[in-house]
Amino acid sequence: MNHQIDIAIIGAGPQALTLVTHLLQKKPALKNRLQVFDPSGTWMVQWRQQFAAQEIPYLRSPGVHHPDVKETLFNFADHRQEELYYPYNRPGTQLFQDFCETVVDRWKLRDQVTAAQVVQLTPLAKRFQLQLDTGEQVEARRVVLATGGGAAQVPGWTAEVNPHPPGRLCHSQDIKLPKLPDLNDETVLIIGSGQSSAHLALGAIKRGAKVLMMARRTLNEKLFDAEPGWLGPKYLKGFQAEPDWQVRWQMIQDARNGGSIAPELLTQLRRLSQSGQVTFYEQCQVSRAHWQQEAWQVQCNVAKTHDCLAHQRIKRIWLATGTTTDITAHPLMGEILERYPNQIVNGLPVLDEHLRWPGCDLFLMGPWAALHVGPVARNLHGGRMACDRIVPALTKASVARTVIHPPR
C-alpha cells in the first residue's frame, strides 16, 4: 500500500461505492490515486450484515436508486423480475447485493479496499495523516468520510436498570435474528416506531415469541422514510433556499418525523395483532424497568391511569430507537474540530457547497451531509446527490478550496 495517496475514502458501504463509480466515470485516472479503508477489506460488508441481522427481504428504496453510473439495476434484473417488489420495483436484498457485486467487478474495484480501520485522522499542513489499526500510517491529500450514523441512541431509563442476564436488554444494532434461540412462549417488548421495529417484531414472531410494540406516538405508516418530493426540486428548492441552518435542521426532522413503517409491514403486523401475536402500545413510554424473578417488570408513563404492562412477563426488551447523529462525537473528528472549528447545528455540520469541511479538504457523505442534501442524505439517492457536489471538487483543478461563510 502506498503510504502517500491522493484520495482516502473511509468506509466501503453503498455511498462510498456510489462515490467511486461516479469519480471514475468523470476521471478514470483517479483509480490509481484513491484508496478505500474498511475493516472488512471488501465492499458492502456492514450493509449485508445489517440486512441479514434483521432478515430484511427487500430494500425500502425504489430500484432506480443504486450505486452505479452506467448500468441500471433493471437491466440486471431482466430475468429476476420476481425479486422486484411492488410498488416502485423495490429490489430484493439478494438481487441488490448481486447487482452491487457486478458493479464492483465492472469497475475493477476488488483490490481497492484496504482491510484496515482508520482510528485517528490528523490534519497536517496540506494533507491528512490516517492512523490505521494495523499500526501503519498513511498520508492523504484529500479525505472523504463515508461512514454511516453514530452511536446507538438509548432511552434515559436504561441507565438505571438493575443487573440482568446478557441479551435481555439490547439495542437493535446488536440483535442478530438468525443467531437467536427459539423464542417459544417468550414475550418480547420492542420499543420504537421505525422500520427496524417492524422487522424485529416479525423476526421474533417467526421464532415463536409474543411481541409487544411500544411507541411514544401513534405508529406512522409511510412507503418511504421521507416523501418522494425530497428527491428532487419539489421540496429541495425551498430547503436549499432557506438561509437559516436551524430552520433547515427542523425541516429534516419534520420530513423524517421520527421514523415510520412501510405500509405492507404495518398491515402484516396488524393482522398478527388480531391473533394476539402482537399487541400495540402507542403513545406510551417506559418510565422504569426492573429485572426480577427471571423477567422484566416494566412500568410505563401512563401507569397512574392504566398500568398496561404490569401483567406482562417480559423476557426481552429490544430498543429500536435509532442512532445519534452528532459529528462532535465522531471518533475521527476530534482533531479536525480542534484545528478547524465549525458551525454545528444539533450535531450536523455546516459544510461548503461541495460538502467540504471549511478550511480543509475533508468531505462528508451520508447523514453528516443532511443540512445540504436534505432528509434523504443517508439513503441511496442521498449518496448520489452528495456525489453531484463532491465529484467536481475532486476531479476539477478549477474548483479551489474555499472557506464557507454561513448566511446566519
C-alpha positions in Angstrom: 0.0 0.0 0.0 1.2 3.5 -0.9 1.9 5.5 2.2 1.1 8.7 0.4 -2.1 8.8 -1.6 -4.3 11.4 -3.2 -7.8 10.5 -2.0 -8.7 8.4 1.0 -12.2 7.2 1.4 -13.2 6.0 4.8 -15.9 3.4 4.6 -16.9 0.8 2.0 -20.7 0.9 2.0 -23.2 1.8 -0.7 -22.4 5.5 -0.5 -18.7 5.0 -0.9 -19.3 2.7 -3.8 -21.5 5.3 -5.4 -18.8 7.9 -5.0 -16.1 5.7 -6.5 -18.1 4.8 -9.6 -19.0 8.5 -10.2 -15.4 9.6 -9.7 -14.1 7.1 -12.1 -16.7 7.9 -14.7 -15.5 11.6 -14.6 -11.8 10.8 -14.3 -10.7 7.2 -14.8 -7.1 8.1 -13.9 -8.1 8.5 -10.3 -8.4 4.8 -9.9 -4.7 4.6 -9.1 -4.8 7.6 -6.8 -7.6 6.7 -4.4 -7.8 4.1 -1.6 -10.8 2.9 0.4 -10.4 1.9 4.0 -12.7 -0.5 5.7 -12.1 -3.1 8.5 -13.7 -5.8 6.3 -11.4 -5.4 3.4 -14.2 -5.5 0.9 -17.4 -3.7 -0.2 -20.8 -3.6 1.4 -20.0 -6.0 4.3 -21.6 -3.9 7.1 -24.6 -3.3 4.8 -25.0 -7.0 4.2 -24.6 -7.8 7.9 -27.3 -5.3 8.9 -29.8 -6.7 6.4 -29.0 -10.3 7.4 -29.2 -9.4 11.1 -32.8 -8.2 10.7 -33.8 -10.6 7.9 -34.8 -7.7 5.7 -36.2 -9.3 2.5 -36.1 -6.2 0.2 -35.0 -2.5 0.2 -37.2 0.4 1.0 -35.7 2.4 -1.8 -37.0 2.0 -5.4 -34.8 0.1 -7.9 -33.8 3.3 -9.7 -31.6 4.2 -6.8 -28.3 2.2 -6.8 -24.5 2.9 -6.7 -23.8 2.5 -10.5 -23.5 5.1 -13.2 -23.9 3.2 -16.5 -25.8 0.0 -15.8 -29.3 0.0 -14.4 -30.5 -2.4 -11.9 -33.5 -3.2 -14.0 -31.3 -4.4 -16.9 -29.5 -6.7 -14.4 -32.9 -7.9 -13.1 -34.2 -8.8 -16.5 -34.7 -12.5 -15.6 -35.3 -11.9 -11.9 -38.5 -9.8 -12.1 -40.0 -11.7 -9.2 -37.3 -10.1 -7.0 -38.7 -6.6 -7.7 -41.3 -5.7 -5.1 -44.5 -3.6 -5.6 -44.7 -0.7 -5.6 -41.9 1.2 -7.3 -39.9 -2.0 -8.1 -38.1 -2.2 -4.8 -35.2 -4.7 -5.2 -34.9 -7.8 -3.1 -31.9 -7.8 -0.8 -30.1 -10.6 -2.6 -30.8 -9.0 -6.0 -29.4 -5.7 -4.9 -26.4 -7.4 -3.3 -25.7 -9.4 -6.5 -26.0 -6.2 -8.6 -23.5 -4.4 -6.4 -21.1 -7.3 -6.8 -21.3 -6.8 -10.6 -20.7 -3.1 -10.2 -17.5 -3.8 -8.2 -16.3 -6.2 -10.9 -17.2 -3.9 -13.8 -15.2 -1.1 -12.4 -12.4 -3.5 -11.3 -12.7 -2.4 -7.6 -12.0 -5.7 -5.9 -8.5 -4.6 -4.8 -9.5 -1.0 -4.0 -10.4 -1.6 -0.3 -7.7 -1.9 2.3 -8.6 -4.1 5.2 -7.9 -1.6 8.0 -9.8 0.7 10.3 -8.9 4.3 10.4 -8.5 5.0 14.2 -7.2 8.6 14.0 -7.4 11.4 11.5 -4.9 14.2 11.9 -4.8 17.4 9.8 -1.4 18.3 8.6 -0.3 21.5 6.7 -1.8 20.4 3.3 -2.6 16.8 3.9 -4.1 14.4 6.5 -2.4 11.6 8.4 -4.5 8.5 8.8 -3.5 6.2 11.6 -4.7 2.6 10.9 -5.4 -0.1 13.4 -2.7 -2.2 11.7 -0.1 0.3 13.1 0.5 1.8 9.7 0.2 5.5 8.9 -1.0 6.9 5.6 -0.9 10.4 4.3 -3.7 11.6 2.0 -4.2 14.9 0.2 -8.0 14.7 0.4 -10.3 12.6 2.6 -13.9 11.5 2.2 -15.7 10.4 5.3 -18.4 7.9 4.1 -19.2 6.1 7.3 -22.8 5.7 8.5 -24.7 7.0 11.5 -23.4 7.4 15.0 -23.7 5.5 18.3 -26.8 3.7 19.5 -29.4 6.0 20.9 -31.0 4.6 24.1 -33.7 5.9 26.4 -32.7 7.5 29.7 -34.3 4.9 31.9 -31.8 2.2 30.7 -29.1 3.9 32.8 -31.0 2.9 35.9 -31.8 -0.8 35.2 -30.5 -3.3 37.7 -28.1 -6.2 36.7 -29.7 -8.7 34.3 -28.6 -11.7 32.2 -26.8 -11.0 28.9 -29.1 -10.5 25.9 -32.2 -9.4 27.9 -31.9 -5.7 27.0 -30.4 -5.0 23.6 -30.3 -2.2 21.1 -31.4 -3.2 17.5 -27.8 -2.7 16.3 -26.8 -5.7 18.5 -29.6 -8.1 17.6 -28.9 -10.8 15.0 -32.1 -12.7 14.4 -30.5 -15.7 12.7 -28.4 -16.3 15.8 -31.3 -16.1 18.3 -32.6 -19.2 20.1 -36.1 -20.4 19.8 -38.4 -17.8 21.4 -41.4 -20.0 22.0 -43.6 -18.7 24.8 -41.4 -15.7 25.4 -42.7 -12.1 25.4 -40.5 -9.5 23.7 -41.1 -5.8 24.2 -39.9 -3.8 21.2 -39.5 0.0 21.7 -39.5 2.2 18.7 -41.7 3.2 15.7 -39.4 2.8 12.7 -38.8 0.2 10.1 -36.3 -1.7 12.3 -39.0 -2.3 15.0 -41.3 -3.9 12.4 -38.5 -6.2 11.0 -37.5 -7.3 14.6 -41.2 -7.9 15.5 -41.7 -10.2 12.5 -38.4 -12.0 13.3 -39.4 -12.6 16.9 -42.9 -13.8 15.9 -41.3 -16.2 13.4 -39.4 -17.7 16.3 -42.5 -18.2 18.4 -42.5 -15.1 20.6 -45.4 -12.9 21.5 -44.5 -9.3 20.7 -45.4 -6.0 22.4 -44.7 -3.0 20.2 -44.4 0.3 22.1 -44.1 3.7 20.5 -44.2 7.1 22.2 -46.6 8.3 19.4 -49.0 6.8 17.0 -47.3 4.4 14.6 -46.6 6.3 11.3 -47.2 4.4 8.0 -45.2 5.7 5.1 -43.8 3.9 2.0 -40.5 5.8 2.2 -38.8 7.3 5.2 -39.2 10.8 3.5 -41.7 11.9 0.9 -40.5 11.4 -2.8 -40.6 15.2 -3.2 -37.4 15.3 -1.2 -35.6 13.5 -4.1 -36.0 16.5 -6.4 -36.8 20.2 -6.7 -40.4 19.9 -5.3 -39.2 20.2 -1.7 -35.4 20.7 -2.1 -35.7 24.0 -3.9 -37.3 25.6 -0.8 -34.9 23.7 1.5 -31.8 24.9 -0.2 -33.1 28.4 -0.5 -33.6 28.5 3.3 -30.7 30.6 4.8 -31.2 29.6 8.4 -29.4 26.3 9.3 -31.6 25.8 12.3 -34.7 26.0 10.2 -33.2 23.5 7.7 -32.5 21.1 10.6 -36.1 21.4 11.7 -37.3 20.7 8.1 -35.2 17.5 8.1 -36.8 16.4 11.4 -40.3 17.2 10.2 -39.7 15.3 6.9 -38.4 12.1 8.6 -40.9 12.5 11.5 -39.0 10.2 13.9 -39.3 7.1 11.8 -42.0 5.3 10.0 -43.1 1.8 8.9 -43.8 0.7 5.3 -47.5 0.0 4.7 -47.2 -3.7 3.9 -45.2 -4.3 7.1 -47.7 -2.5 9.3 -50.6 -4.3 7.6 -48.8 -7.6 8.3 -48.3 -6.7 12.0 -51.9 -5.5 12.3 -53.1 -8.9 11.0 -50.9 -10.7 13.5 -52.4 -8.5 16.3 -55.8 -10.0 15.5 -54.5 -13.4 16.6 -52.8 -12.0 19.7 -49.2 -12.4 18.4 -48.6 -8.6 18.5 -50.0 -6.0 20.9 -49.6 -2.3 20.2 -48.9 0.2 22.9 -49.0 3.6 21.2 -48.4 7.0 22.8 -46.7 5.2 25.6 -43.2 5.2 27.0 -41.3 3.1 29.6 -40.5 5.0 32.7 -38.8 2.2 34.6 -37.7 -1.4 34.1 -36.5 -3.9 36.7 -35.2 -7.4 36.2 -36.9 -9.6 38.8 -37.7 -13.3 39.0 -36.4 -14.1 35.5 -38.4 -11.4 33.8 -38.7 -7.6 33.3 -41.1 -5.7 35.4 -41.9 -2.7 33.2 -43.7 0.5 34.3 -44.9 3.0 31.7 -45.5 6.7 31.8 -49.3 6.2 31.9 -49.2 3.8 34.9 -51.2 6.1 37.1 -54.3 5.7 34.9 -53.6 2.4 33.3 -50.6 0.1 34.1 -50.7 -1.6 30.8 -47.6 -3.8 31.2 -47.9 -4.9 34.9 -49.4 -8.3 33.8 -46.9 -9.0 31.1 -44.0 -11.3 31.9 -41.4 -9.7 29.5 -38.4 -11.8 28.8 -36.5 -9.4 26.5 -36.5 -5.7 25.7 -35.3 -4.6 22.3 -34.6 -1.0 21.7 -35.3 0.0 18.0 -34.5 3.6 19.0 -32.1 4.6 16.2 -28.7 6.2 16.4 -27.4 9.6 17.4 -26.1 11.9 14.6 -23.6 14.1 16.3 -20.4 15.0 14.4 -18.7 16.2 17.5 -18.9 12.7 19.0 -17.5 11.0 15.9 -14.3 9.2 16.9 -12.3 10.6 13.9 -13.4 14.2 14.2 -11.6 15.4 17.4 -8.5 16.9 15.8 -10.4 18.3 12.9 -12.8 20.1 15.2 -9.9 21.5 17.2 -7.9 22.7 14.2 -10.9 23.9 12.1 -13.7 25.0 14.4 -17.0 25.0 12.5 -20.7 25.8 13.0 -22.6 22.7 14.2 -26.4 22.6 14.3 -27.8 20.0 16.6 -25.0 17.6 15.7 -24.9 18.3 12.0 -22.0 20.3 10.4 -22.3 23.3 8.1 -20.2 22.4 5.1 -19.4 24.3 1.8 -21.3 23.6 -1.4 -19.0 20.6 -2.2 -19.7 19.1 1.2 -16.2 20.0 2.3 -15.3 20.9 5.9 -14.5 24.6 5.9 -10.8 25.2 5.8 -9.6 21.8 4.7 -10.1 19.0 2.1 -12.2 16.7 4.2 -15.6 15.8 2.5 -18.5 14.3 4.3 -21.3 12.0 3.0 -24.3 10.2 4.5 -26.1 11.6 7.5 -23.4 14.2 8.0 -24.3 16.0 4.8 -28.0 16.3 5.7 -28.0 20.2 6.1 -27.1 20.4 2.4 -28.5 17.3 0.8 -31.7 17.1 2.8 -33.6 14.4 4.8 -32.6 11.6 2.3 -28.9 12.2 2.9 -28.3 8.8 4.4 -30.2 6.9 1.6 -29.0 5.6 -1.7 -30.3 8.6 -3.6 -28.8 10.9 -1.0 -25.5 9.3 -1.8 -25.9 10.2 -5.5 -26.9 13.8 -4.6 -23.8 14.0 -2.4 -21.7 12.8 -5.4 -23.0 15.6 -7.5 -21.4 18.0 -5.1 -18.2 16.2 -4.1 -17.1 14.8 -7.5 -16.5 18.2 -9.2 -14.2 19.2 -6.2 -12.2 16.0 -6.6 -11.9 16.0 -10.4 -11.6 19.6 -11.4 -8.5 21.7 -10.6 -10.6 24.8 -11.1 -12.7 24.1 -8.1 -10.4 25.6 -5.5 -10.8 25.2 -1.7 -13.0 27.9 -0.3 -14.0 28.7 3.3 -17.7 29.0 3.7 -19.3 32.0 5.3 -22.6 30.8 6.8 -25.5 33.0 5.9 -26.5 33.4 9.6 
